[in-house]
Amino acid sequence: SLAFTRSAFVVKKANNAQPNWLGVGLAFSTSAALWTLLFKQHNEDIMEYERRKQERGHKCTGCS
């Protein structure tokens, strides 16, 4: 009876002659967008770190 059960997934042979260009483009564009956000956030974090480092070193008594 196990041979007659149906699977929820249909397996078909991959057609390498016709790649799924929509999927490929979506994968690469998503990756590029994530890397762009990562570099942008990193640069903002570095600027914030430098600003706080400068504030910490500021010993002016007239500012407080």
N, C-alpha and C positions, 0 to 999 in steps of 0.2 A: 504494500500500500504506500510505502515511502516513495516509490518511483512515480506515482501518479499525483503527488502533491504539487501545487503551483508555488512558484517563488514570487515574491513581491517585486523582485528586481529582474529586469530583462537584460541579459548579457548579449551584446552584439559585437562583432569583430570591428576593431578600430580601423577607420579608413585614413591611412596616413597620407594618401594622395590629396585629400581635401581637409586640411586642418581647420579647426574651429577658430576662425580669425577673430570673431567677436570675443570669444573666451580668452584668446591670447592677448588681444588688445586690452581687455578689461583687467587681466592679471598684471600686465606691465604698467598700465596707467595707475592702477591702485598702488602698486609698489613704488612708482615714482612719486605719487602724491604723499605717501607715508614717509618716504625719505626726505622730501621737501619740508614737511611739517617737523620732522625730527631735527633737521639742520636749523630751521627757523627757531624752534624752541631752544636748541642748544645755544644759539647766538644770543637769544634773549636772556638765558640763564647766566651766560658769561658776563653780559653787560650788567645785570643785577648784582652779580658777585663783585665785580669791579667797583660798582657804586657803593655797595655796603663796605667794602674794604677801605675805600677812600673815606667814608664817613667815620669808620672806626679809628682811623689815623688822625682825624681832625681834632686838634686839642684847643681850639679857640674857646675862651671862656665867655666871650661876648655873644655867642650864638645861643647858649642855653638859657 
